[in-house]
Amino acid sequence: MNREGFMKLNKMALALSGGIIWGATIFLATIFLLLTGGQGETLSKLNAFYFGYSFSFLGSLAGLLWGFVDGFVVGWLFGLIYNAFAKEK
């Protein structure tokens, strides 16, 4: 298999998609557990990382915001590192 080069990633697109997906995941997981009567013991531990997060509706909004920021930064850094090692086509 001949690999002459890899396509570069769009860092902003990767950052936005990572932020949207991770923020929505935190938000929807919290809301799902609230609606189904779950205890939320595991999700409650996110308050150590996300300021203002709690296992509540208001806390899910904080989780949405911090999850977006977290996913955005990780996505952007992944794109940066990938592009640093990818060769141009």
BAFI-3210 file (N, C-alpha, C; in Angstrom, 3 decimals, decimal comma, padded with zeros to 6 digits):
// residues 89
n [1|2|3|4|5|6|7|8|9|10|11|12|13|14|15|16|17|18|19|20|21|22|23|24|25|26|27|28|29|30|31|32|33|34|35|36|37|38|39|40|41|42|43|44|45|46|47|48|49|50|51|52|53|54|55|56|57|58|59|60|61|62|63|64|65|66|67|68|69|70|71|72|73|74|75|76|77|78|79|80|81|82|83|84|85|86|87|88|89]
n.u [000,846|000,685|001,458|001,426|000,881|-001,063|-004,291|-004,683|-006,215|-009,047|-008,727|-010,506|-013,057|-012,935|-012,600|-015,012|-016,918|-016,136|-016,563|-019,343|-020,385|-019,346|-020,283|-023,075|-023,352|-022,762|-024,810|-027,195|-026,908|-027,114|-029,728|-031,227|-030,776|-031,902|-034,593|-035,280|-034,983|-032,504|-029,558|-027,207|-024,616|-022,078|-021,934|-022,083|-019,548|-018,286|-018,246|-015,837|-014,230|-015,660|-016,630|-019,407|-021,036|-023,612|-025,707|-028,336|-030,976|-030,108|-027,407|-026,860|-026,835|-024,541|-022,768|-023,108|-021,979|-019,276|-018,552|-018,634|-016,517|-014,378|-014,411|-013,975|-011,365|-009,845|-010,405|-009,323|-006,608|-006,001|-006,312|-004,259|-001,928|-002,150|-001,980|000,613|002,139|001,222|001,747|001,853|-000,306]
n.v [-001,174|002,082|005,046|008,266|010,642|012,398|013,831|017,105|018,170|020,225|022,368|024,066|023,119|020,532|021,141|022,504|020,489|018,532|019,948|020,452|017,840|016,717|018,525|018,284|015,607|015,513|017,187|015,852|013,331|013,994|015,114|012,885|011,044|012,499|012,575|009,877|009,131|008,432|008,034|009,497|009,434|008,996|010,996|013,232|013,591|015,130|017,740|018,283|018,917|020,595|023,722|024,780|022,713|020,470|017,765|018,433|020,298|022,923|022,529|020,853|022,614|024,082|021,984|021,558|023,908|023,827|021,320|021,784|023,644|022,066|019,888|021,382|022,450|020,068|018,895|020,833|020,789|018,129|018,242|020,057|018,650|016,360|017,521|018,468|016,214|015,113|014,609|016,649|016,191]
n.w [000,000|-000,945|000,529|000,067|001,295|003,785|004,312|005,559|008,622|009,332|011,825|013,217|012,483|013,511|016,217|016,807|016,260|018,116|020,508|020,404|020,378|022,801|024,755|024,364|025,039|027,822|028,755|027,825|029,032|031,733|031,842|030,974|033,083|035,176|034,398|034,392|036,965|037,939|040,029|039,614|040,605|039,469|037,463|039,087|040,008|038,164|038,967|040,073|037,983|036,271|036,849|038,661|037,856|038,660|039,700|038,391|036,715|036,184|036,627|034,486|032,383|032,956|032,635|029,902|028,852|029,881|028,938|026,190|025,956|026,859|024,987|022,669|023,021|023,234|020,734|018,991|019,741|019,084|016,295|015,714|016,533|014,916|012,348|012,468|012,167|009,837|006,374|003,453|000,629]
ca.u [000,000|001,513|000,918|002,271|000,587|-002,359|-004,992|-004,652|-007,515|-009,472|-008,718|-011,709|-014,192|-012,761|-012,831|-016,443|-017,655|-015,807|-017,231|-020,788|-020,683|-019,079|-021,219|-024,399|-023,318|-022,880|-026,153|-028,224|-026,756|-027,660|-031,183|-031,771|-030,783|-032,875|-035,950|-035,519|-034,836|-031,175|-028,873|-026,236|-023,412|-020,886|-021,938|-021,871|-018,104|-017,809|-018,093|-014,413|-013,598|-016,495|-017,125|-020,837|-021,811|-024,240|-026,684|-029,613|-031,197|-029,191|-026,068|-026,690|-026,476|-023,117|-022,072|-023,150|-020,985|-017,920|-018,322|-018,303|-015,155|-013,462|-014,364|-013,391|-009,917|-009,272|-010,499|-008,366|-005,269|-005,843|-006,077|-002,930|-000,912|-002,274|-001,454|002,056|002,771|000,697|002,477|000,992|-000,520]
ca.v [000,000|003,267|006,234|009,415|011,745|012,403|015,095|017,898|018,368|021,586|022,407|024,723|022,212|019,445|021,700|022,759|019,228|017,924|020,710|020,230|016,458|016,476|019,325|017,662|014,338|015,810|017,729|014,828|012,278|014,526|015,218|011,516|010,467|013,238|012,180|008,463|008,913|007,908|008,647|010,467|009,425|009,128|012,319|014,256|013,779|016,121|019,057|018,480|019,431|021,620|024,669|025,038|021,530|019,658|016,844|019,139|020,896|024,061|021,953|020,305|023,744|024,324|020,875|021,825|024,950|023,334|020,213|022,383|024,202|020,931|019,217|022,310|022,502|018,759|018,744|021,736|020,263|016,918|018,683|020,674|017,599|015,535|018,273|018,618|014,978|014,703|015,132|017,198|015,338]
ca.w [000,000|-001,105|001,196|-000,261|002,201|004,441|004,247|006,791|009,247|009,640|013,289|013,742|012,304|014,471|017,544|016,968|016,341|019,408|021,551|020,341|020,760|024,218|025,537|024,265|025,769|029,258|028,971|027,626|030,050|032,984|031,702|030,921|034,433|035,986|034,012|034,696|038,395|038,253|041,167|039,127|041,446|038,627|036,835|040,110|040,193|037,195|039,592|040,378|036,766|035,651|037,855|038,588|037,492|039,698|039,139|038,361|035,401|036,063|036,505|033,142|031,518|033,209|031,987|028,468|028,567|030,131|028,016|024,897|026,046|026,971|023,699|021,698|023,234|022,888|019,286|018,349|019,995|018,287|014,920|015,656|016,614|013,715|011,208|012,621|011,724|008,521|005,223|002,400|-000,541]
c.u [000,889|000,829|001,855|002,022|-000,806|-002,967|-004,871|-006,081|-007,788|-009,634|-010,002|-012,931|-014,121|-013,039|-014,320|-017,243|-017,374|-016,517|-018,727|-021,140|-020,470|-020,012|-022,612|-024,447|-023,490|-024,298|-027,213|-028,121|-027,347|-029,181|-031,827|-031,847|-031,762|-034,304|-036,273|-035,328|-033,499|-030,522|-027,858|-024,961|-022,147|-020,817|-021,688|-020,389|-017,516|-017,633|-016,652|-013,685|-014,342|-017,123|-018,620|-021,675|-022,368|-025,264|-028,071|-029,791|-030,245|-027,750|-025,813|-026,336|-025,005|-022,281|-022,038|-022,076|-019,559|-017,566|-017,960|-016,870|-014,128|-013,299|-013,730|-011,867|-009,258|-009,304|-009,490|-006,935|-005,000|-005,554|-004,704|-001,834|-000,955|-001,650|000,061|002,785|002,306|001,521|001,470|000,854|000,143]
c.v [001,233|004,469|007,394|010,584|011,633|013,786|015,813|018,083|019,856|021,671|023,005|023,815|021,060|019,929|021,936|021,460|018,510|018,622|020,465|018,828|016,240|017,275|018,722|016,347|014,555|016,278|016,635|013,690|012,741|014,578|013,831|010,907|011,190|012,774|010,734|008,142|008,301|008,675|009,701|010,526|009,642|010,511|013,431|014,537|014,763|017,501|019,314|019,100|020,607|022,492|024,922|023,835|020,870|018,768|017,460|019,720|022,071|023,589|021,365|021,414|024,129|023,225|021,030|022,841|024,427|022,147|020,720|022,911|023,078|020,214|020,071|022,317|021,186|018,535|019,591|021,230|018,991|017,279|019,288|019,617|016,713|016,243|018,443|017,371|014,517|015,350|015,639|016,193|015,958]
c.w [000,000|-000,459|000,939|000,677|002,766|004,315|005,597|007,309|009,432|011,157|013,857|013,611|013,307|015,888|017,784|017,087|017,655|020,551|021,583|020,821|022,255|025,115|025,541|025,033|027,265|029,575|028,896|028,640|031,378|032,930|031,697|032,321|035,354|035,689|034,370|036,173|038,793|039,389|040,738|039,938|040,617|038,004|037,848|040,338|039,194|037,815|040,035|039,184|036,162|036,728|037,624|038,218|038,742|039,010|039,257|036,964|035,181|035,915|035,133|032,148|031,710|032,566|030,482|028,084|028,731|029,241|026,632|024,909|026,073|025,632|022,615|021,801|022,829|021,378|018,549|018,535|019,204|016,831|014,740|015,642|015,372|012,516|011,273|012,080|010,339|007,422|004,196|001,265|-001,747]
res [m|n|r|e|g|f|m|k|l|n|k|m|a|l|a|l|s|g|g|i|i|w|g|a|t|i|f|l|a|t|i|f|l|l|l|t|g|g|q|g|e|t|l|s|k|l|n|a|f|y|f|g|y|s|f|s|f|l|g|s|l|a|g|l|l|w|g|f|v|d|g|f|v|v|g|w|l|f|g|l|i|y|n|a|f|a|k|e|k]
***
